[in-house]
Amino acid sequence: QLYLSLRLAMLDEISNEKVPIILDEAFAYYDNERLKNILNYLSSEFSDRQIIIFTCTHREKEILEELHISFNHIIL
């Protein structure tokens, strides 16, 4: 969680452009409540950016649907 907060805090320092946020299994060790909180936070605080989440679970999809957050789901 600390690593993710540092990455998010540095976004505006890296570039003047709105770079996308790419997260690969970033929530593997989050319980469902923490996952719900971070997805809600990302949706509200970074709505002006593209957020790409790579995961091998369905938890993120289920929670995004529960929170009525719009997303595109792609299975590779």
Secondary structure as GFF3:
##gff-version 3
##sequence-region A 1 76
A	DSSP	alpha_helix	2	9	.	.	.	ID=ss1
A	DSSP	alpha_helix	11	14	.	.	.	ID=ss2
A	DSSP	beta_strand	21	24	.	.	.	ID=ss3
A	DSSP	alpha_helix	32	45	.	.	.	ID=ss4
A	DSSP	beta_strand	51	54	.	.	.	ID=ss5
A	DSSP	alpha_helix	59	66	.	.	.	ID=ss6
###
